[in-house]
Amino acid sequence: MAYYVGVDLGATNVRAVVADDDGTIIGNTKHGTPRGPTGIAVTEEVLNVVREACSEAGVDPTDAVAAGIGSIGPLDLAEGAIEQPANLPNTIDRIPLTGPLSKLLETDEIHLHNDTNAGVIGERFYSDRNPDDMVYLTISSGIGAGVCVDGEVLSGWDGNAGEVGHMTIDPHGFRTCGCGHDGHWEAYCSGNNIPRYAEELHAEDPVDTVLPVEDPDFSAIDVFEHAGEDEFADYVIDQVGHWNAMGVANTIHAFAPLIVFIGGAVALNNPDAILEPIRRKMDEMVFINVPDIQLTTLGDDVVVRGALASAMTGGTGDRTRM
């Protein structure tokens, strides 16, 4: 029997699953992502969770015929590594991935993707339609997209395609993104930036609100929790909905998907507040065919399941490749 490994390397957790040849998960392990001292510590933790998942499954790592990795970036696909990860300490400059995992499993079939590309592979694989044209969009601490066009997952020459969160949606540049540029989608609508956006809106027009805009712990959770009972919270959510719709419309015009799946913590925790404004505005913003827009079907498992699907389908999510 053939076995497959899927790995989700995030800034907070490292997770691995092992599945048999019909895709049934038989081993599952999760550890916290090391904060250093170097990237080798993260590599070693990836190998540790794979070993533990294999042990739970009752298989030797060398019994795996292929593995997929969905990872934070930026990636260096040629080297099979992460270079200067933005969400880990500065001492972690490089995290080797494909080489060490290939040695552990004794296979060259290691497919490395950024996390959103793993997401689109997973959604494609597990979708009833197995569509050739689709987008997986994550709205979380950042914003990004995995894109499949004509059956091809778009990686870019360096593995970093899909950074739609850094599209300019506000030419006036009211908000500066964490990357240092003005007017980017992520600067308004990511989980980290929604409270900062609310603070700036309130500074321009300091209306009465129950939102703790001056509290250092003010978060996006506060904004969504007070929706429907605080006029300013509703205004912030309405503005976020407008920018999200604009970003999704730009993505639709660029890639013409049949379906857009939306995931990430902000969307998963507030599905109606995030998805409904997007759906409502598509007819007025999009001049080509408006795709189906749905919440991810795979929840928090979308990246690790996508990595597993990649291992089973040669990096594509196309079920005919099994």
MARKOLTOR-675236 format. One record per residue: residue in one letter; x, z, y of N, C-alpha, C in turn. Coordinates in steps of 0.2 Angstrom, whole numbers, padded with zeros to 4 digits, always signed. Layout:
AXZYXZYXZY ...
***
This chain:
M+0004+0000-0006+0000+0000+0000+0004+0000+0006 A+0002-0004+0011+0006-0004+0018+0003+0002+0022 Y+0008+0004+0026+0006+0009+0031+0008+0007+0038 Y+0005+0009+0043+0006+0007+0050+0006+0014+0055 V+0010+0013+0060+0011+0019+0064+0009+0017+0071 G+0006+0021+0075+0004+0020+0082+0007+0026+0086 V+0010+0025+0092+0013+0030+0096+0010+0029+0103 D+0008+0035+0106+0006+0035+0113+0011+0040+0117 L+0016+0037+0121+0020+0041+0125+0018+0041+0132 G+0015+0047+0134+0013+0048+0140+0017+0053+0144 A+0016+0054+0150+0020+0059+0154+0019+0066+0152 T+0013+0068+0149+0011+0074+0147+0012+0075+0140 N+0010+0071+0136+0010+0072+0128+0013+0065+0125 V+0016+0067+0119+0018+0061+0114+0013+0062+0108 R+0010+0057+0106+0006+0057+0100+0008+0051+0095 A+0007+0053+0089+0008+0048+0084+0002+0048+0079 V+0000+0042+0076-0004+0042+0071-0002+0037+0065 V-0004+0038+0059-0002+0034+0054-0008+0032+0050 A-0009+0026+0048-0015+0023+0045-0013+0019+0039 D-0018+0018+0034-0017+0014+0029-0018+0007+0030 D-0018+0003+0025-0019-0004+0027-0026-0007+0029 D-0031-0002+0028-0037-0004+0031-0039-0001+0038 G-0033+0002+0041-0034+0005+0047-0037+0012+0048 T-0038+0016+0042-0040+0022+0042-0034+0027+0043 I-0035+0031+0049-0030+0036+0051-0029+0042+0046 I-0023+0043+0043-0022+0048+0038-0017+0053+0040 G-0014+0052+0046-0010+0057+0049-0010+0056+0057 N-0010+0062+0060-0011+0063+0067-0007+0069+0070 T-0002+0068+0075+0002+0073+0077+0002+0072+0085 K+0002+0078+0089+0003+0077+0096+0008+0083+0098 H+0013+0082+0102+0017+0087+0105+0017+0086+0113 G+0020+0091+0117+0021+0090+0124+0027+0085+0125 T+0027+0081+0130+0032+0077+0132+0038+0081+0135 P+0044+0081+0132+0049+0085+0135+0051+0083+0142 R+0053+0088+0146+0055+0086+0153+0062+0085+0154 G+0066+0084+0149+0073+0083+0149+0076+0087+0144 P+0083+0088+0144+0087+0086+0150+0088+0079+0152 T+0088+0075+0146+0089+0068+0147+0083+0064+0143 G+0084+0057+0144+0079+0053+0140+0079+0054+0133 I+0085+0055+0130+0086+0056+0123+0082+0061+0120 A+0080+0067+0124+0076+0072+0122+0069+0069+0121 V+0067+0064+0125+0060+0061+0124+0060+0057+0118 T+0066+0053+0117+0066+0049+0111+0066+0053+0105 E+0069+0058+0105+0069+0063+0099+0062+0066+0097 E+0058+0067+0103+0052+0070+0102+0047+0064+0099 V+0048+0058+0101+0044+0052+0098+0046+0052+0091 L+0052+0052+0089+0054+0052+0082+0051+0058+0078 N+0051+0064+0081+0048+0070+0078+0040+0069+0076 V+0037+0067+0081+0029+0066+0080+0028+0061+0075 V+0032+0056+0075+0031+0051+0069+0032+0054+0062 R+0038+0058+0062+0039+0061+0056+0034+0066+0054 E+0031+0069+0058+0026+0074+0057+0019+0071+0055 A+0018+0065+0058+0012+0062+0056+0012+0058+0049 C+0018+0056+0048+0020+0053+0041+0019+0059+0036 S+0022+0065+0037+0021+0070+0033+0014+0072+0032 E+0010+0073+0037+0003+0074+0036+0000+0069+0032 A+0002+0063+0033-0001+0057+0029+0001+0057+0021 G+0006+0061+0020+0009+0061+0013+0013+0055+0012 V+0016+0051+0017+0020+0045+0016+0027+0046+0019 D+0032+0043+0016+0039+0043+0019+0039+0038+0025 P+0042+0040+0031+0042+0035+0036+0044+0028+0034 T+0049+0027+0029+0051+0020+0027+0045+0017+0024 D+0040+0020+0022+0034+0016+0019+0030+0012+0025 A+0031+0014+0031+0028+0010+0036+0031+0003+0037 V+0026-0002+0038+0029-0009+0038+0029-0011+0045 A+0026-0007+0050+0026-0009+0057+0024-0003+0061 A+0026-0004+0068+0023+0002+0072+0022-0002+0079 G+0017+0002+0083+0016+0000+0090+0017+0006+0094 I+0019+0004+0100+0021+0010+0105+0017+0008+0112 G+0013+0012+0114+0010+0012+0121+0013+0017+0125 S+0016+0015+0130+0020+0020+0134+0019+0019+0142 I+0021+0025+0145+0022+0025+0152+0028+0020+0154 G+0028+0018+0160+0034+0013+0162+0038+0016+0168 P+0042+0012+0170+0042+0005+0169+0046+0003+0163 L+0045-0002+0159+0048-0004+0153+0054-0009+0154 D+0058-0009+0150+0063-0014+0149+0062-0017+0142 L+0058-0022+0141+0057-0025+0135+0063-0028+0131 A+0067-0031+0135+0073-0033+0131+0077-0028+0128 E+0077-0022+0131+0081-0016+0128+0077-0012+0124 G+0070-0013+0124+0066-0008+0120+0066-0001+0123 A+0066+0000+0130+0067+0006+0133+0062+0007+0139 I+0062+0013+0141+0059+0015+0148+0065+0016+0152 E+0064+0013+0159+0069+0014+0164+0066+0018+0170 Q+0070+0023+0171+0068+0027+0177+0060+0029+0178 P+0058+0032+0173+0050+0034+0172+0048+0038+0179 A+0043+0035+0182+0041+0038+0188+0038+0045+0188 N+0035+0047+0182+0031+0053+0181+0035+0058+0177 L+0041+0057+0176+0046+0062+0173+0051+0064+0178 P+0055+0070+0176+0060+0072+0181+0066+0067+0182 N+0069+0067+0187+0074+0062+0189+0080+0062+0184 T+0081+0067+0181+0087+0067+0176+0085+0063+0170 I+0079+0061+0169+0077+0056+0164+0077+0049+0166 D+0083+0046+0165+0084+0039+0168+0082+0033+0163 R+0083+0035+0157+0082+0030+0152+0080+0033+0145 I+0074+0030+0142+0072+0032+0136+0072+0027+0131 P+0077+0027+0126+0077+0022+0121+0071+0023+0116 L+0067+0017+0114+0062+0018+0110+0062+0014+0104 T+0062+0007+0105+0061+0003+0099+0067+0003+0094 G+0073+0004+0096+0079+0004+0092+0079+0010+0087 P+0078+0016+0090+0078+0022+0086+0072+0022+0081 L+0066+0020+0084+0060+0020+0079+0061+0015+0073 S+0064+0009+0075+0066+0004+0070+0070+0007+0065 K+0075+0011+0067+0080+0014+0062+0076+0019+0057 L+0072+0023+0060+0068+0029+0057+0064+0025+0051 L+0060+0020+0053+0055+0017+0049+0058+0012+0045 E+0064+0010+0046+0068+0004+0043+0064-0002+0043 T+0061-0004+0049+0058-0010+0050+0059-0013+0057 D+0060-0020+0057+0060-0023+0064+0054-0024+0067 E+0048-0023+0064+0042-0024+0067+0039-0018+0071 I+0042-0018+0077+0041-0013+0082+0038-0016+0088 H+0032-0015+0091+0029-0018+0096+0028-0013+0102 L+0032-0014+0107+0032-0010+0113+0027-0013+0119 H+0023-0009+0122+0018-0011+0127+0018-0005+0132 N+0016-0007+0138+0014-0002+0143+0008+0001+0141 D+0006+0006+0143+0000+0010+0140-0007+0006+0142 T-0007+0002+0147-0013-0002+0148-0014-0008+0144 N-0008-0011+0142-0008-0016+0137-0010-0014+0130 A-0008-0008+0129-0010-0005+0122-0017-0004+0122 G-0020-0002+0128-0027-0001+0129-0031-0007+0128 V-0029-0013+0131-0033-0019+0130-0032-0021+0123 I-0027-0020+0119-0026-0022+0112-0031-0018+0108 G-0031-0011+0110-0036-0007+0106-0043-0009+0107 E-0045-0010+0113-0052-0012+0114-0053-0019+0111 R-0049-0024+0111-0050-0030+0108-0051-0029+0101 F-0046-0025+0097-0046-0025+0090-0053-0021+0088 Y-0055-0016+0091-0061-0012+0089-0067-0015+0092 S-0067-0020+0096-0074-0023+0099-0077-0027+0093 D-0084-0027+0093-0087-0031+0088-0086-0038+0089 R-0085-0040+0096-0084-0047+0097-0077-0050+0096 N-0072-0045+0096-0065-0046+0096-0063-0052+0101 P-0065-0051+0108-0065-0056+0113-0057-0058+0115 D-0057-0064+0116-0050-0067+0118-0049-0066+0126 D-0054-0065+0130-0053-0064+0137-0056-0057+0139 M-0052-0053+0141-0054-0046+0143-0049-0042+0147 V-0052-0037+0150-0047-0032+0153-0049-0025+0151 Y-0044-0021+0151-0044-0014+0150-0041-0011+0157 L-0045-0007+0160-0043-0004+0167-0043+0003+0166 T-0038+0006+0168-0038+0014+0168-0038+0016+0175 I-0042+0021+0176-0042+0025+0183-0041+0032+0181 S-0035+0034+0182-0033+0041+0181-0028+0043+0186 S-0022+0046+0184-0018+0048+0190-0015+0042+0193 G-0015+0037+0190-0014+0030+0193-0019+0025+0191 I-0018+0019+0193-0023+0013+0191-0019+0008+0189 G-0021+0005+0183-0017-0001+0180-0022-0005+0175 A-0020-0010+0173-0024-0015+0169-0020-0018+0163 G-0023-0018+0158-0021-0022+0152-0025-0029+0152 V-0022-0034+0151-0026-0041+0152-0024-0045+0146 C-0030-0048+0143-0029-0053+0138-0033-0059+0140 V-0029-0065+0140-0032-0071+0143-0031-0076+0137 D-0036-0080+0135-0036-0085+0130-0032-0082+0124 G-0033-0076+0122-0031-0073+0116-0023-0070+0117 E-0021-0071+0123-0014-0069+0124-0014-0063+0128 V-0011-0057+0126-0010-0051+0130-0004-0053+0135 L-0006-0052+0141-0001-0053+0147+0004-0047+0148 S+0010-0048+0146+0015-0043+0147+0020-0044+0153 G+0021-0050+0155+0026-0052+0160+0033-0052+0157 W+0037-0054+0161+0044-0055+0158+0047-0049+0156 D+0046-0043+0160+0049-0037+0159+0044-0032+0156 G+0038-0034+0154+0033-0029+0151+0029-0025+0156 N+0029-0027+0162+0026-0023+0168+0020-0027+0171 A+0017-0032+0168+0011-0035+0171+0006-0030+0171 G+0001-0031+0175-0005-0027+0176-0005-0022+0180 E+0000-0022+0185+0000-0016+0190-0005-0018+0196 V-0012-0018+0194-0017-0020+0198-0018-0014+0203 G-0016-0008+0202-0017-0002+0206-0013-0004+0213 H-0008-0008+0213-0004-0010+0218-0006-0016+0222 M-0012-0018+0220-0015-0024+0224-0017-0021+0231 T-0016-0025+0236-0018-0022+0243-0026-0024+0244 I-0029-0019+0244-0037-0019+0245-0039-0018+0253 D-0034-0014+0256-0036-0012+0263-0031-0015+0268 P-0032-0021+0271-0026-0024+0275-0025-0019+0281 H-0029-0015+0283-0028-0010+0288-0023-0005+0287 G-0022-0004+0280-0017+0001+0278-0019+0008+0280 F-0025+0010+0279-0027+0017+0281-0023+0022+0277 R-0022+0021+0270-0018+0025+0266-0012+0022+0264 T-0006+0026+0263+0000+0024+0260+0000+0026+0253 C+0002+0021+0249+0002+0023+0242+0009+0027+0240 G+0009+0030+0234+0015+0033+0232+0021+0029+0231 C+0020+0022+0230+0025+0018+0230+0028+0016+0237 G+0025+0018+0242+0028+0018+0249+0025+0012+0253 H+0020+0008+0250+0017+0003+0253+0010+0005+0255 D+0007+0001+0260+0001+0003+0263-0005-0001+0260 G-0011+0002+0259-0017-0001+0258-0018-0003+0250 H-0014+0000+0246-0015-0001+0239-0021+0002+0236 W-0024-0001+0231-0030+0002+0228-0029+0009+0225 E-0023+0010+0222-0022+0017+0219-0021+0022+0224 A-0020+0020+0231-0019+0025+0236-0026+0028+0238 Y-0031+0025+0236-0038+0027+0238-0042+0030+0232 C-0041+0028+0226-0045+0029+0220-0042+0032+0214 S-0036+0033+0214-0033+0037+0208-0035+0044+0209 G-0035+0048+0203-0036+0055+0203-0032+0059+0207 N-0025+0057+0208-0021+0061+0212-0022+0059+0220 N-0025+0053+0221-0026+0051+0228-0033+0052+0231 I-0038+0053+0227-0045+0054+0230-0045+0060+0234 P-0042+0066+0233-0042+0072+0237-0038+0070+0244 R-0033+0067+0243-0029+0065+0249-0033+0060+0254 Y-0036+0056+0251-0041+0051+0255-0046+0055+0258 A-0049+0060+0254-0054+0064+0257-0052+0068+0263 E-0046+0071+0263-0043+0075+0268-0042+0070+0274 E-0040+0064+0273-0039+0060+0279-0045+0058+0282 L-0050+0056+0278-0057+0055+0281-0060+0061+0285 H-0059+0067+0282-0061+0073+0286-0057+0074+0292 A-0051+0073+0292-0047+0074+0298-0049+0069+0304 E-0052+0063+0302-0054+0058+0307-0061+0060+0310 D-0065+0064+0305-0072+0066+0307-0073+0072+0304 P-0071+0078+0307-0072+0084+0303-0079+0087+0303 V-0083+0084+0299-0090+0086+0298-0090+0093+0293 D-0096+0096+0294-0096+0102+0289-0097+0100+0282 T-0093+0103+0278-0093+0101+0270-0091+0108+0266 V-0094+0108+0260-0092+0113+0256-0085+0112+0252 L-0083+0105+0253-0077+0104+0250-0071+0108+0253 P-0066+0110+0248-0061+0114+0251-0055+0110+0253 V-0056+0106+0258-0051+0101+0260-0045+0104+0263 E-0045+0110+0265-0038+0113+0267-0035+0117+0262 D-0038+0118+0256-0035+0122+0250-0030+0117+0247 P-0024+0120+0246-0019+0116+0242-0021+0114+0235 D-0025+0117+0232-0028+0116+0226-0034+0111+0226 F-0036+0108+0232-0041+0104+0232-0040+0098+0228 S-0045+0096+0223-0043+0090+0219-0049+0086+0218 A-0049+0080+0215-0054+0075+0214-0060+0079+0210 I-0058+0084+0206-0064+0087+0202-0069+0090+0207 D-0066+0093+0213-0070+0096+0218-0075+0091+0221 V-0072+0085+0222-0076+0080+0225-0082+0078+0221 F-0081+0077+0214-0086+0075+0210-0091+0080+0208 E-0089+0086+0208-0093+0092+0206-0098+0093+0212 H-0097+0091+0218-0101+0093+0224-0105+0086+0225 A-0105+0081+0221-0109+0075+0223-0116+0077+0222 G-0120+0074+0227-0127+0075+0226-0129+0082+0230 E-0125+0086+0232-0127+0092+0236-0123+0093+0242 D-0118+0088+0243-0114+0089+0249-0113+0082+0252 E-0115+0081+0258-0115+0074+0261-0109+0071+0262 F-0104+0075+0264-0097+0072+0264-0094+0070+0257 A-0095+0074+0252-0093+0073+0245-0096+0066+0243 D-0103+0065+0245-0106+0059+0243-0103+0053+0247 Y-0101+0054+0253-0098+0049+0257-0091+0047+0254 V-0087+0052+0252-0081+0050+0249-0082+0046+0243 I-0086+0048+0239-0088+0044+0232-0090+0037+0234 D-0094+0037+0239-0096+0030+0241-0091+0026+0243 Q-0086+0028+0247-0080+0025+0249-0076+0023+0243 V-0075+0028+0239-0071+0026+0233-0074+0021+0228 G-0081+0021+0228-0084+0016+0224-0083+0009+0227 H-0083+0009+0234-0082+0002+0237-0075-0001+0236 W-0070+0004+0236-0063+0001+0235-0062-0001+0227 N-0065+0003+0223-0065+0002+0216-0068-0005+0214 A-0074-0006+0217-0077-0013+0216-0073-0018+0219 M-0070-0017+0225-0066-0023+0227-0060-0024+0223 G-0057-0019+0220-0051-0020+0215-0053-0023+0209 V-0059-0021+0206-0062-0024+0200-0063-0032+0202 A-0066-0033+0207-0068-0040+0209-0062-0044+0209 N-0057-0042+0212-0050-0045+0213-0048-0047+0206 T-0048-0042+0201-0046-0043+0195-0050-0048+0191 I-0056-0048+0192-0061-0053+0189-0059-0060+0191 H-0058-0061+0198-0056-0067+0200-0049-0070+0198 A-0045-0065+0196-0038-0067+0194-0038-0069+0187 F-0042-0066+0182-0042-0067+0175-0048-0069+0172 A-0054-0069+0175-0060-0072+0172-0061-0069+0165 P-0062-0062+0165-0063-0059+0158-0071-0059+0156 L-0072-0059+0150-0079-0059+0147-0081-0051+0148 I-0077-0047+0147-0079-0040+0148-0073-0036+0151 V-0075-0031+0155-0070-0026+0157-0072-0019+0155 F-0067-0016+0151-0068-0009+0149-0064-0005+0154 I-0067+0001+0156-0064+0005+0161-0063+0012+0157 G-0057+0015+0158-0055+0021+0155-0051+0025+0160 G-0048+0030+0157-0044+0035+0161-0048+0041+0163 A-0045+0046+0165-0048+0053+0166-0053+0053+0171 V-0052+0049+0177-0057+0049+0182-0063+0046+0180 A-0063+0040+0176-0069+0037+0174-0072+0040+0168 L-0068+0043+0163-0071+0046+0157-0075+0053+0159 N-0072+0056+0165-0076+0062+0167-0081+0061+0171 N-0082+0055+0175-0087+0054+0180-0089+0047+0179 P-0092+0045+0173-0094+0038+0171-0099+0035+0176 D-0104+0039+0177-0109+0036+0182-0107+0035+0189 A-0103+0040+0191-0101+0039+0198-0095+0034+0199 I-0092+0032+0194-0087+0027+0194-0090+0020+0193 L-0093+0020+0187-0095+0013+0185-0101+0010+0189 E-0106+0014+0190-0112+0011+0194-0111+0008+0200 P-0107+0011+0205-0105+0007+0211-0102+0000+0210 I-0097+0000+0205-0094-0006+0203-0099-0011+0201 R-0103-0009+0196-0108-0014+0193-0113-0016+0199 R-0115-0012+0203-0120-0014+0208-0117-0019+0213 K-0111-0019+0215-0108-0023+0220-0105-0029+0217 M-0105-0030+0211-0101-0036+0208-0105-0043+0210 D-0111-0043+0210-0115-0049+0212-0113-0051+0219 E-0112-0047+0224-0110-0049+0231-0103-0050+0232 M-0099-0048+0227-0092-0048+0228-0088-0054+0224 V-0092-0056+0218-0089-0060+0214-0092-0067+0214 F-0089-0072+0214-0092-0079+0215-0092-0083+0208 I-0087-0080+0203-0087-0083+0197-0092-0079+0192 N-0092-0080+0186-0096-0077+0181-0094-0069+0181 V-0099-0065+0182-0098-0058+0182-0098-0055+0175 P-0093-0052+0173-0092-0050+0166-0096-0043+0165 D-0097-0042+0158-0100-0035+0156-0095-0030+0158 I-0097-0025+0161-0092-0019+0163-0095-0013+0160 Q-0090-0010+0155-0092-0004+0151-0087+0001+0151 L-0089+0007+0150-0084+0013+0149-0080+0011+0142 T-0074+0013+0142-0070+0012+0136-0074+0015+0130 T-0073+0012+0124-0077+0014+0118-0072+0019+0114 L-0066+0019+0116-0061+0023+0113-0059+0030+0116 G-0062+0031+0122-0060+0038+0125-0053+0039+0126 D-0051+0045+0125-0044+0047+0126-0039+0044+0121 D-0042+0041+0115-0038+0038+0110-0036+0031+0111 V-0038+0028+0117-0037+0021+0118-0030+0019+0117 V-0025+0022+0120-0018+0020+0120-0016+0021+0113 V-0017+0026+0109-0014+0027+0103-0017+0022+0098 R-0024+0022+0098-0027+0017+0094-0025+0010+0095 G-0024+0008+0102-0021+0002+0103-0014+0000+0100 A-0010+0006+0101-0003+0005+0098-0004+0004+0090 L-0008+0007+0087-0009+0006+0080-0012-0001+0079 A-0017-0003+0083-0019-0010+0082-0014-0015+0083 S-0010-0014+0087-0004-0018+0089+0000-0019+0082 A+0002-0013+0079+0006-0013+0073+0003-0017+0068 M-0004-0017+0067-0008-0020+0062-0009-0028+0063 T-0008-0030+0069-0010-0037+0071-0004-0041+0074 G+0002-0038+0074+0008-0042+0077+0008-0042+0084 G+0005-0036+0087+0006-0035+0094+0000-0039+0098 T-0005-0041+0095-0011-0045+0098-0017-0041+0099 G-0019-0037+0094-0026-0035+0093-0031-0040+0090 D-0029-0046+0088-0033-0051+0085-0034-0049+0078 R-0040-0048+0076-0041-0045+0069-0039-0051+0064 T-0039-0057+0066-0038-0062+0061-0030-0062+0059 R-0026-0058+0063-0019-0058+0061-0017-0052+0056 M-0022-0049+0054-0021-0043+0049-0019-0046+0042 
***
